[in-house]
């Protein structure tokens, strides 16, 4: 959870103004174009766009944002952001989840969740500070730790194994910014039936 003194947005207006700036970012524009293309092909994932709000519900405590496939929107908790860079990382992270929802046709399997978390933390630019690298040892270990923290909420008993199993292929998957990696892509539909687990 972020410390209260680090949080900068005390009202929606300042958060909304910074979000407008964030949406001009090339990486986010690339994601938006890909999402728009998938929407036109019948895979609805972001019809309702971004919902910027001050999150006060108990279940939202300490959460920067989340993608809701049922609501087809991204929710950004402005009062959990530490500034423009944090806001940009959150929006990029959640847009990767929206993109992956169609890429994998769902994020319900634990291994699909794990893969999308690895990709989202990596592609959003997490684990690049000297402080984080020093704490975790390597960027890869930092990404793993963050992905585990997100995946374990739904997949309590298998999260660590799920992340270990998919890490190399999902960490190397930079789509839609680069072509599919040489190591191949994660294909959840090819998982054996005993690994098609949604929660545990």
PyMOL commands that place a pseudoatom at each C-alpha (Angstrom):
pseudoatom trace, name=CA, resn=UNK, resi=1, chain=A, elem=C, hetatm=0, pos=[0.000, 0.000, 0.000]
pseudoatom trace, name=CA, resn=UNK, resi=2, chain=A, elem=C, hetatm=0, pos=[1.269, 3.478, -0.814]
pseudoatom trace, name=CA, resn=UNK, resi=3, chain=A, elem=C, hetatm=0, pos=[2.017, 5.848, 2.042]
pseudoatom trace, name=CA, resn=UNK, resi=4, chain=A, elem=C, hetatm=0, pos=[-0.495, 8.670, 2.376]
pseudoatom trace, name=CA, resn=UNK, resi=5, chain=A, elem=C, hetatm=0, pos=[2.169, 11.367, 2.184]
pseudoatom trace, name=CA, resn=UNK, resi=6, chain=A, elem=C, hetatm=0, pos=[3.248, 10.098, -1.245]
pseudoatom trace, name=CA, resn=UNK, resi=7, chain=A, elem=C, hetatm=0, pos=[-0.188, 10.529, -2.814]
pseudoatom trace, name=CA, resn=UNK, resi=8, chain=A, elem=C, hetatm=0, pos=[-0.633, 13.750, -4.769]
pseudoatom trace, name=CA, resn=UNK, resi=9, chain=A, elem=C, hetatm=0, pos=[-4.156, 13.840, -6.223]
pseudoatom trace, name=CA, resn=UNK, resi=10, chain=A, elem=C, hetatm=0, pos=[-6.531, 15.325, -3.686]
pseudoatom trace, name=CA, resn=UNK, resi=11, chain=A, elem=C, hetatm=0, pos=[-9.260, 16.053, -6.249]
pseudoatom trace, name=CA, resn=UNK, resi=12, chain=A, elem=C, hetatm=0, pos=[-10.484, 14.627, -9.539]
pseudoatom trace, name=CA, resn=UNK, resi=13, chain=A, elem=C, hetatm=0, pos=[-9.781, 17.720, -11.607]
pseudoatom trace, name=CA, resn=UNK, resi=14, chain=A, elem=C, hetatm=0, pos=[-5.981, 17.538, -11.327]
pseudoatom trace, name=CA, resn=UNK, resi=15, chain=A, elem=C, hetatm=0, pos=[-6.070, 13.803, -12.007]
pseudoatom trace, name=CA, resn=UNK, resi=16, chain=A, elem=C, hetatm=0, pos=[-8.261, 14.294, -15.078]
pseudoatom trace, name=CA, resn=UNK, resi=17, chain=A, elem=C, hetatm=0, pos=[-5.967, 16.984, -16.441]
pseudoatom trace, name=CA, resn=UNK, resi=18, chain=A, elem=C, hetatm=0, pos=[-2.927, 14.722, -16.102]
pseudoatom trace, name=CA, resn=UNK, resi=19, chain=A, elem=C, hetatm=0, pos=[-4.858, 11.804, -17.623]
pseudoatom trace, name=CA, resn=UNK, resi=20, chain=A, elem=C, hetatm=0, pos=[-5.478, 13.872, -20.762]
pseudoatom trace, name=CA, resn=UNK, resi=21, chain=A, elem=C, hetatm=0, pos=[-1.727, 14.334, -21.035]
pseudoatom trace, name=CA, resn=UNK, resi=22, chain=A, elem=C, hetatm=0, pos=[-1.083, 10.636, -20.453]
pseudoatom trace, name=CA, resn=UNK, resi=23, chain=A, elem=C, hetatm=0, pos=[-3.473, 9.649, -23.264]
pseudoatom trace, name=CA, resn=UNK, resi=24, chain=A, elem=C, hetatm=0, pos=[-1.194, 11.372, -25.803]
pseudoatom trace, name=CA, resn=UNK, resi=25, chain=A, elem=C, hetatm=0, pos=[1.639, 8.943, -24.967]
pseudoatom trace, name=CA, resn=UNK, resi=26, chain=A, elem=C, hetatm=0, pos=[2.759, 6.866, -27.980]
pseudoatom trace, name=CA, resn=UNK, resi=27, chain=A, elem=C, hetatm=0, pos=[2.615, 3.567, -26.106]
pseudoatom trace, name=CA, resn=UNK, resi=28, chain=A, elem=C, hetatm=0, pos=[-0.911, 4.197, -24.871]
pseudoatom trace, name=CA, resn=UNK, resi=29, chain=A, elem=C, hetatm=0, pos=[-1.999, 5.346, -28.329]
pseudoatom trace, name=CA, resn=UNK, resi=30, chain=A, elem=C, hetatm=0, pos=[-0.669, 2.085, -29.769]
pseudoatom trace, name=CA, resn=UNK, resi=31, chain=A, elem=C, hetatm=0, pos=[-2.697, 0.119, -27.238]
pseudoatom trace, name=CA, resn=UNK, resi=32, chain=A, elem=C, hetatm=0, pos=[-5.797, 2.202, -27.937]
pseudoatom trace, name=CA, resn=UNK, resi=33, chain=A, elem=C, hetatm=0, pos=[-5.509, 1.573, -31.689]
pseudoatom trace, name=CA, resn=UNK, resi=34, chain=A, elem=C, hetatm=0, pos=[-5.141, -2.174, -31.115]
pseudoatom trace, name=CA, resn=UNK, resi=35, chain=A, elem=C, hetatm=0, pos=[-8.087, -2.210, -28.717]
pseudoatom trace, name=CA, resn=UNK, resi=36, chain=A, elem=C, hetatm=0, pos=[-10.208, -0.247, -31.194]
pseudoatom trace, name=CA, resn=UNK, resi=37, chain=A, elem=C, hetatm=0, pos=[-9.284, -2.755, -33.903]
pseudoatom trace, name=CA, resn=UNK, resi=38, chain=A, elem=C, hetatm=0, pos=[-10.289, -5.689, -31.672]
pseudoatom trace, name=CA, resn=UNK, resi=39, chain=A, elem=C, hetatm=0, pos=[-13.566, -3.952, -30.802]
pseudoatom trace, name=CA, resn=UNK, resi=40, chain=A, elem=C, hetatm=0, pos=[-14.353, -3.609, -34.503]
pseudoatom trace, name=CA, resn=UNK, resi=41, chain=A, elem=C, hetatm=0, pos=[-13.807, -7.370, -34.877]
pseudoatom trace, name=CA, resn=UNK, resi=42, chain=A, elem=C, hetatm=0, pos=[-16.369, -8.151, -32.212]
pseudoatom trace, name=CA, resn=UNK, resi=43, chain=A, elem=C, hetatm=0, pos=[-14.232, -8.553, -29.093]
pseudoatom trace, name=CA, resn=UNK, resi=44, chain=A, elem=C, hetatm=0, pos=[-15.578, -5.846, -26.811]
pseudoatom trace, name=CA, resn=UNK, resi=45, chain=A, elem=C, hetatm=0, pos=[-13.139, -4.938, -24.083]
pseudoatom trace, name=CA, resn=UNK, resi=46, chain=A, elem=C, hetatm=0, pos=[-13.159, -1.194, -23.477]
pseudoatom trace, name=CA, resn=UNK, resi=47, chain=A, elem=C, hetatm=0, pos=[-16.499, 0.211, -24.641]
pseudoatom trace, name=CA, resn=UNK, resi=48, chain=A, elem=C, hetatm=0, pos=[-16.860, 2.456, -21.591]
pseudoatom trace, name=CA, resn=UNK, resi=49, chain=A, elem=C, hetatm=0, pos=[-13.300, 3.775, -21.591]
pseudoatom trace, name=CA, resn=UNK, resi=50, chain=A, elem=C, hetatm=0, pos=[-11.647, 5.164, -18.456]
pseudoatom trace, name=CA, resn=UNK, resi=51, chain=A, elem=C, hetatm=0, pos=[-13.368, 5.871, -15.165]
pseudoatom trace, name=CA, resn=UNK, resi=52, chain=A, elem=C, hetatm=0, pos=[-11.216, 8.231, -13.085]
pseudoatom trace, name=CA, resn=UNK, resi=53, chain=A, elem=C, hetatm=0, pos=[-12.427, 8.345, -9.505]
pseudoatom trace, name=CA, resn=UNK, resi=54, chain=A, elem=C, hetatm=0, pos=[-11.521, 8.701, -5.859]
pseudoatom trace, name=CA, resn=UNK, resi=55, chain=A, elem=C, hetatm=0, pos=[-11.680, 5.104, -4.614]
pseudoatom trace, name=CA, resn=UNK, resi=56, chain=A, elem=C, hetatm=0, pos=[-13.194, 4.768, -1.160]
pseudoatom trace, name=CA, resn=UNK, resi=57, chain=A, elem=C, hetatm=0, pos=[-14.718, 1.282, -1.119]
pseudoatom trace, name=CA, resn=UNK, resi=58, chain=A, elem=C, hetatm=0, pos=[-12.939, -1.129, 1.275]
pseudoatom trace, name=CA, resn=UNK, resi=59, chain=A, elem=C, hetatm=0, pos=[-12.146, -3.585, -1.551]
pseudoatom trace, name=CA, resn=UNK, resi=60, chain=A, elem=C, hetatm=0, pos=[-10.394, -0.792, -3.465]
pseudoatom trace, name=CA, resn=UNK, resi=61, chain=A, elem=C, hetatm=0, pos=[-8.077, 0.130, -0.597]
pseudoatom trace, name=CA, resn=UNK, resi=62, chain=A, elem=C, hetatm=0, pos=[-4.485, 0.286, -1.800]
pseudoatom trace, name=CA, resn=UNK, resi=63, chain=A, elem=C, hetatm=0, pos=[-5.396, -0.476, -5.435]
pseudoatom trace, name=CA, resn=UNK, resi=64, chain=A, elem=C, hetatm=0, pos=[-4.085, 1.856, -8.139]
pseudoatom trace, name=CA, resn=UNK, resi=65, chain=A, elem=C, hetatm=0, pos=[-6.597, 0.717, -10.727]
pseudoatom trace, name=CA, resn=UNK, resi=66, chain=A, elem=C, hetatm=0, pos=[-8.210, -2.289, -12.349]
pseudoatom trace, name=CA, resn=UNK, resi=67, chain=A, elem=C, hetatm=0, pos=[-9.703, -3.511, -15.603]
pseudoatom trace, name=CA, resn=UNK, resi=68, chain=A, elem=C, hetatm=0, pos=[-13.299, -4.746, -15.436]
pseudoatom trace, name=CA, resn=UNK, resi=69, chain=A, elem=C, hetatm=0, pos=[-14.162, -6.954, -18.392]
pseudoatom trace, name=CA, resn=UNK, resi=70, chain=A, elem=C, hetatm=0, pos=[-17.795, -7.175, -17.243]
pseudoatom trace, name=CA, resn=UNK, resi=71, chain=A, elem=C, hetatm=0, pos=[-18.102, -3.383, -17.274]
pseudoatom trace, name=CA, resn=UNK, resi=72, chain=A, elem=C, hetatm=0, pos=[-15.759, -3.052, -20.266]
pseudoatom trace, name=CA, resn=UNK, resi=73, chain=A, elem=C, hetatm=0, pos=[-13.840, -0.220, -18.660]
pseudoatom trace, name=CA, resn=UNK, resi=74, chain=A, elem=C, hetatm=0, pos=[-10.694, 0.692, -16.792]
pseudoatom trace, name=CA, resn=UNK, resi=75, chain=A, elem=C, hetatm=0, pos=[-11.068, 2.188, -13.326]
pseudoatom trace, name=CA, resn=UNK, resi=76, chain=A, elem=C, hetatm=0, pos=[-8.232, 4.424, -12.125]
pseudoatom trace, name=CA, resn=UNK, resi=77, chain=A, elem=C, hetatm=0, pos=[-8.073, 5.293, -8.431]
pseudoatom trace, name=CA, resn=UNK, resi=78, chain=A, elem=C, hetatm=0, pos=[-6.779, 8.862, -8.557]
pseudoatom trace, name=CA, resn=UNK, resi=79, chain=A, elem=C, hetatm=0, pos=[-6.269, 9.032, -4.805]
pseudoatom trace, name=CA, resn=UNK, resi=80, chain=A, elem=C, hetatm=0, pos=[-3.845, 6.093, -5.033]
pseudoatom trace, name=CA, resn=UNK, resi=81, chain=A, elem=C, hetatm=0, pos=[-1.506, 7.696, -7.585]
pseudoatom trace, name=CA, resn=UNK, resi=82, chain=A, elem=C, hetatm=0, pos=[1.800, 9.353, -6.704]
pseudoatom trace, name=CA, resn=UNK, resi=83, chain=A, elem=C, hetatm=0, pos=[1.902, 11.663, -9.707]
pseudoatom trace, name=CA, resn=UNK, resi=84, chain=A, elem=C, hetatm=0, pos=[1.979, 11.781, -13.490]
pseudoatom trace, name=CA, resn=UNK, resi=85, chain=A, elem=C, hetatm=0, pos=[4.421, 8.893, -13.961]
pseudoatom trace, name=CA, resn=UNK, resi=86, chain=A, elem=C, hetatm=0, pos=[2.453, 6.672, -11.592]
pseudoatom trace, name=CA, resn=UNK, resi=87, chain=A, elem=C, hetatm=0, pos=[-0.779, 7.583, -13.368]
pseudoatom trace, name=CA, resn=UNK, resi=88, chain=A, elem=C, hetatm=0, pos=[0.726, 6.755, -16.751]
pseudoatom trace, name=CA, resn=UNK, resi=89, chain=A, elem=C, hetatm=0, pos=[2.023, 3.393, -15.511]
pseudoatom trace, name=CA, resn=UNK, resi=90, chain=A, elem=C, hetatm=0, pos=[-1.389, 2.522, -14.055]
pseudoatom trace, name=CA, resn=UNK, resi=91, chain=A, elem=C, hetatm=0, pos=[-3.285, 3.375, -17.247]
pseudoatom trace, name=CA, resn=UNK, resi=92, chain=A, elem=C, hetatm=0, pos=[-0.766, 1.498, -19.410]
pseudoatom trace, name=CA, resn=UNK, resi=93, chain=A, elem=C, hetatm=0, pos=[-0.864, -1.506, -17.066]
pseudoatom trace, name=CA, resn=UNK, resi=94, chain=A, elem=C, hetatm=0, pos=[-4.655, -1.743, -17.172]
pseudoatom trace, name=CA, resn=UNK, resi=95, chain=A, elem=C, hetatm=0, pos=[-4.761, -1.230, -20.948]
pseudoatom trace, name=CA, resn=UNK, resi=96, chain=A, elem=C, hetatm=0, pos=[-2.463, -4.219, -21.338]
pseudoatom trace, name=CA, resn=UNK, resi=97, chain=A, elem=C, hetatm=0, pos=[-5.024, -6.253, -19.369]
pseudoatom trace, name=CA, resn=UNK, resi=98, chain=A, elem=C, hetatm=0, pos=[-7.791, -5.004, -21.661]
pseudoatom trace, name=CA, resn=UNK, resi=99, chain=A, elem=C, hetatm=0, pos=[-5.716, -5.924, -24.715]
pseudoatom trace, name=CA, resn=UNK, resi=100, chain=A, elem=C, hetatm=0, pos=[-4.890, -9.337, -23.250]
pseudoatom trace, name=CA, resn=UNK, resi=101, chain=A, elem=C, hetatm=0, pos=[-8.549, -10.063, -22.567]
pseudoatom trace, name=CA, resn=UNK, resi=102, chain=A, elem=C, hetatm=0, pos=[-9.029, -10.421, -26.311]
pseudoatom trace, name=CA, resn=UNK, resi=103, chain=A, elem=C, hetatm=0, pos=[-5.543, -11.735, -26.995]
pseudoatom trace, name=CA, resn=UNK, resi=104, chain=A, elem=C, hetatm=0, pos=[-6.209, -14.731, -24.742]
pseudoatom trace, name=CA, resn=UNK, resi=105, chain=A, elem=C, hetatm=0, pos=[-10.017, -14.630, -25.168]
pseudoatom trace, name=CA, resn=UNK, resi=106, chain=A, elem=C, hetatm=0, pos=[-10.324, -14.413, -21.383]
pseudoatom trace, name=CA, resn=UNK, resi=107, chain=A, elem=C, hetatm=0, pos=[-8.286, -13.794, -18.267]
pseudoatom trace, name=CA, resn=UNK, resi=108, chain=A, elem=C, hetatm=0, pos=[-10.181, -16.282, -16.148]
pseudoatom trace, name=CA, resn=UNK, resi=109, chain=A, elem=C, hetatm=0, pos=[-7.611, -19.076, -15.968]
pseudoatom trace, name=CA, resn=UNK, resi=110, chain=A, elem=C, hetatm=0, pos=[-4.995, -18.541, -13.270]
pseudoatom trace, name=CA, resn=UNK, resi=111, chain=A, elem=C, hetatm=0, pos=[-2.176, -18.953, -15.772]
pseudoatom trace, name=CA, resn=UNK, resi=112, chain=A, elem=C, hetatm=0, pos=[-3.811, -16.377, -18.060]
pseudoatom trace, name=CA, resn=UNK, resi=113, chain=A, elem=C, hetatm=0, pos=[-4.028, -13.944, -15.135]
pseudoatom trace, name=CA, resn=UNK, resi=114, chain=A, elem=C, hetatm=0, pos=[-0.403, -14.606, -14.256]
pseudoatom trace, name=CA, resn=UNK, resi=115, chain=A, elem=C, hetatm=0, pos=[0.738, -14.055, -17.844]
pseudoatom trace, name=CA, resn=UNK, resi=116, chain=A, elem=C, hetatm=0, pos=[-1.182, -10.818, -18.210]
pseudoatom trace, name=CA, resn=UNK, resi=117, chain=A, elem=C, hetatm=0, pos=[0.189, -9.515, -14.895]
pseudoatom trace, name=CA, resn=UNK, resi=118, chain=A, elem=C, hetatm=0, pos=[3.754, -10.250, -15.977]
pseudoatom trace, name=CA, resn=UNK, resi=119, chain=A, elem=C, hetatm=0, pos=[3.158, -8.505, -19.295]
pseudoatom trace, name=CA, resn=UNK, resi=120, chain=A, elem=C, hetatm=0, pos=[1.364, -5.540, -17.724]
pseudoatom trace, name=CA, resn=UNK, resi=121, chain=A, elem=C, hetatm=0, pos=[4.076, -4.838, -15.157]
pseudoatom trace, name=CA, resn=UNK, resi=122, chain=A, elem=C, hetatm=0, pos=[6.792, -5.263, -17.763]
pseudoatom trace, name=CA, resn=UNK, resi=123, chain=A, elem=C, hetatm=0, pos=[5.187, -3.237, -20.565]
pseudoatom trace, name=CA, resn=UNK, resi=124, chain=A, elem=C, hetatm=0, pos=[4.035, -0.439, -18.242]
pseudoatom trace, name=CA, resn=UNK, resi=125, chain=A, elem=C, hetatm=0, pos=[7.617, 0.212, -17.195]
pseudoatom trace, name=CA, resn=UNK, resi=126, chain=A, elem=C, hetatm=0, pos=[7.568, -1.163, -13.659]
pseudoatom trace, name=CA, resn=UNK, resi=127, chain=A, elem=C, hetatm=0, pos=[10.765, -2.279, -11.924]
pseudoatom trace, name=CA, resn=UNK, resi=128, chain=A, elem=C, hetatm=0, pos=[13.087, 0.195, -13.610]
pseudoatom trace, name=CA, resn=UNK, resi=129, chain=A, elem=C, hetatm=0, pos=[14.222, 2.251, -10.620]
pseudoatom trace, name=CA, resn=UNK, resi=130, chain=A, elem=C, hetatm=0, pos=[17.568, 1.592, -8.953]
pseudoatom trace, name=CA, resn=UNK, resi=131, chain=A, elem=C, hetatm=0, pos=[15.765, 1.263, -5.621]
pseudoatom trace, name=CA, resn=UNK, resi=132, chain=A, elem=C, hetatm=0, pos=[13.480, -1.522, -6.870]
pseudoatom trace, name=CA, resn=UNK, resi=133, chain=A, elem=C, hetatm=0, pos=[16.290, -3.394, -8.627]
pseudoatom trace, name=CA, resn=UNK, resi=134, chain=A, elem=C, hetatm=0, pos=[18.418, -3.215, -5.484]
pseudoatom trace, name=CA, resn=UNK, resi=135, chain=A, elem=C, hetatm=0, pos=[15.550, -4.488, -3.347]
pseudoatom trace, name=CA, resn=UNK, resi=136, chain=A, elem=C, hetatm=0, pos=[14.605, -7.444, -5.562]
pseudoatom trace, name=CA, resn=UNK, resi=137, chain=A, elem=C, hetatm=0, pos=[18.013, -8.196, -7.091]
pseudoatom trace, name=CA, resn=UNK, resi=138, chain=A, elem=C, hetatm=0, pos=[16.997, -8.131, -10.770]
pseudoatom trace, name=CA, resn=UNK, resi=139, chain=A, elem=C, hetatm=0, pos=[14.265, -6.614, -12.890]
pseudoatom trace, name=CA, resn=UNK, resi=140, chain=A, elem=C, hetatm=0, pos=[12.915, -10.096, -13.597]
pseudoatom trace, name=CA, resn=UNK, resi=141, chain=A, elem=C, hetatm=0, pos=[12.589, -10.929, -9.899]
pseudoatom trace, name=CA, resn=UNK, resi=142, chain=A, elem=C, hetatm=0, pos=[10.904, -7.570, -9.306]
pseudoatom trace, name=CA, resn=UNK, resi=143, chain=A, elem=C, hetatm=0, pos=[8.354, -8.240, -12.075]
pseudoatom trace, name=CA, resn=UNK, resi=144, chain=A, elem=C, hetatm=0, pos=[7.731, -11.715, -10.654]
pseudoatom trace, name=CA, resn=UNK, resi=145, chain=A, elem=C, hetatm=0, pos=[7.114, -10.329, -7.166]
pseudoatom trace, name=CA, resn=UNK, resi=146, chain=A, elem=C, hetatm=0, pos=[4.643, -7.713, -8.377]
pseudoatom trace, name=CA, resn=UNK, resi=147, chain=A, elem=C, hetatm=0, pos=[2.863, -10.209, -10.646]
pseudoatom trace, name=CA, resn=UNK, resi=148, chain=A, elem=C, hetatm=0, pos=[2.581, -12.648, -7.744]
pseudoatom trace, name=CA, resn=UNK, resi=149, chain=A, elem=C, hetatm=0, pos=[1.058, -9.959, -5.519]
pseudoatom trace, name=CA, resn=UNK, resi=150, chain=A, elem=C, hetatm=0, pos=[-1.657, -9.350, -8.111]
pseudoatom trace, name=CA, resn=UNK, resi=151, chain=A, elem=C, hetatm=0, pos=[-2.288, -12.965, -9.132]
pseudoatom trace, name=CA, resn=UNK, resi=152, chain=A, elem=C, hetatm=0, pos=[-2.476, -14.397, -5.625]
pseudoatom trace, name=CA, resn=UNK, resi=153, chain=A, elem=C, hetatm=0, pos=[-5.674, -12.453, -4.900]
pseudoatom trace, name=CA, resn=UNK, resi=154, chain=A, elem=C, hetatm=0, pos=[-7.611, -14.888, -7.084]
pseudoatom trace, name=CA, resn=UNK, resi=155, chain=A, elem=C, hetatm=0, pos=[-5.264, -17.858, -7.274]
pseudoatom trace, name=CA, resn=UNK, resi=156, chain=A, elem=C, hetatm=0, pos=[-4.019, -18.275, -3.723]
pseudoatom trace, name=CA, resn=UNK, resi=157, chain=A, elem=C, hetatm=0, pos=[-2.543, -21.760, -3.925]
pseudoatom trace, name=CA, resn=UNK, resi=158, chain=A, elem=C, hetatm=0, pos=[-1.151, -21.807, -7.459]
pseudoatom trace, name=CA, resn=UNK, resi=159, chain=A, elem=C, hetatm=0, pos=[0.019, -18.223, -8.079]
pseudoatom trace, name=CA, resn=UNK, resi=160, chain=A, elem=C, hetatm=0, pos=[3.738, -18.852, -7.576]
pseudoatom trace, name=CA, resn=UNK, resi=161, chain=A, elem=C, hetatm=0, pos=[3.789, -21.956, -9.787]
pseudoatom trace, name=CA, resn=UNK, resi=162, chain=A, elem=C, hetatm=0, pos=[1.613, -20.261, -12.411]
pseudoatom trace, name=CA, resn=UNK, resi=163, chain=A, elem=C, hetatm=0, pos=[4.031, -17.339, -12.657]
pseudoatom trace, name=CA, resn=UNK, resi=164, chain=A, elem=C, hetatm=0, pos=[7.096, -19.596, -12.717]
pseudoatom trace, name=CA, resn=UNK, resi=165, chain=A, elem=C, hetatm=0, pos=[5.526, -21.742, -15.461]
pseudoatom trace, name=CA, resn=UNK, resi=166, chain=A, elem=C, hetatm=0, pos=[4.650, -18.868, -17.809]
pseudoatom trace, name=CA, resn=UNK, resi=167, chain=A, elem=C, hetatm=0, pos=[7.265, -16.279, -16.891]
pseudoatom trace, name=CA, resn=UNK, resi=168, chain=A, elem=C, hetatm=0, pos=[9.845, -16.660, -19.659]
pseudoatom trace, name=CA, resn=UNK, resi=169, chain=A, elem=C, hetatm=0, pos=[7.379, -16.692, -22.544]
pseudoatom trace, name=CA, resn=UNK, resi=170, chain=A, elem=C, hetatm=0, pos=[5.159, -13.931, -21.127]
pseudoatom trace, name=CA, resn=UNK, resi=171, chain=A, elem=C, hetatm=0, pos=[8.042, -11.694, -20.032]
pseudoatom trace, name=CA, resn=UNK, resi=172, chain=A, elem=C, hetatm=0, pos=[9.413, -11.888, -23.563]
pseudoatom trace, name=CA, resn=UNK, resi=173, chain=A, elem=C, hetatm=0, pos=[6.047, -11.173, -25.203]
pseudoatom trace, name=CA, resn=UNK, resi=174, chain=A, elem=C, hetatm=0, pos=[6.065, -7.478, -26.127]
pseudoatom trace, name=CA, resn=UNK, resi=175, chain=A, elem=C, hetatm=0, pos=[2.996, -7.489, -28.380]
pseudoatom trace, name=CA, resn=UNK, resi=176, chain=A, elem=C, hetatm=0, pos=[1.453, -5.260, -29.620]
pseudoatom trace, name=CA, resn=UNK, resi=177, chain=A, elem=C, hetatm=0, pos=[4.625, -3.127, -29.544]
pseudoatom trace, name=CA, resn=UNK, resi=178, chain=A, elem=C, hetatm=0, pos=[6.822, -5.761, -31.161]
pseudoatom trace, name=CA, resn=UNK, resi=179, chain=A, elem=C, hetatm=0, pos=[6.186, -8.929, -33.131]
pseudoatom trace, name=CA, resn=UNK, resi=180, chain=A, elem=C, hetatm=0, pos=[5.586, -12.183, -31.325]
pseudoatom trace, name=CA, resn=UNK, resi=181, chain=A, elem=C, hetatm=0, pos=[8.690, -13.394, -29.479]
pseudoatom trace, name=CA, resn=UNK, resi=182, chain=A, elem=C, hetatm=0, pos=[10.937, -16.136, -30.797]
pseudoatom trace, name=CA, resn=UNK, resi=183, chain=A, elem=C, hetatm=0, pos=[10.054, -18.241, -27.733]
pseudoatom trace, name=CA, resn=UNK, resi=184, chain=A, elem=C, hetatm=0, pos=[6.456, -18.299, -28.896]
pseudoatom trace, name=CA, resn=UNK, resi=185, chain=A, elem=C, hetatm=0, pos=[3.297, -17.079, -27.242]
pseudoatom trace, name=CA, resn=UNK, resi=186, chain=A, elem=C, hetatm=0, pos=[1.324, -18.242, -24.263]
pseudoatom trace, name=CA, resn=UNK, resi=187, chain=A, elem=C, hetatm=0, pos=[-1.740, -20.133, -25.532]
pseudoatom trace, name=CA, resn=UNK, resi=188, chain=A, elem=C, hetatm=0, pos=[-4.260, -20.693, -22.744]
pseudoatom trace, name=CA, resn=UNK, resi=189, chain=A, elem=C, hetatm=0, pos=[-6.605, -22.720, -24.956]
pseudoatom trace, name=CA, resn=UNK, resi=190, chain=A, elem=C, hetatm=0, pos=[-3.854, -25.349, -25.255]
pseudoatom trace, name=CA, resn=UNK, resi=191, chain=A, elem=C, hetatm=0, pos=[-3.525, -25.818, -21.503]
pseudoatom trace, name=CA, resn=UNK, resi=192, chain=A, elem=C, hetatm=0, pos=[-4.351, -29.314, -20.223]
pseudoatom trace, name=CA, resn=UNK, resi=193, chain=A, elem=C, hetatm=0, pos=[-7.767, -29.427, -18.616]
pseudoatom trace, name=CA, resn=UNK, resi=194, chain=A, elem=C, hetatm=0, pos=[-6.369, -29.735, -15.073]
pseudoatom trace, name=CA, resn=UNK, resi=195, chain=A, elem=C, hetatm=0, pos=[-4.569, -26.395, -15.509]
pseudoatom trace, name=CA, resn=UNK, resi=196, chain=A, elem=C, hetatm=0, pos=[-7.658, -24.508, -16.671]
pseudoatom trace, name=CA, resn=UNK, resi=197, chain=A, elem=C, hetatm=0, pos=[-8.236, -23.310, -13.135]
pseudoatom trace, name=CA, resn=UNK, resi=198, chain=A, elem=C, hetatm=0, pos=[-10.049, -20.032, -12.469]
pseudoatom trace, name=CA, resn=UNK, resi=199, chain=A, elem=C, hetatm=0, pos=[-9.612, -19.692, -8.699]
pseudoatom trace, name=CA, resn=UNK, resi=200, chain=A, elem=C, hetatm=0, pos=[-8.048, -21.784, -5.953]
for i in range(1, 200): cmd.bond("trace and resi %d" % i, "trace and resi %d" % (i + 1))
show_as sticks, trace
zoom trace
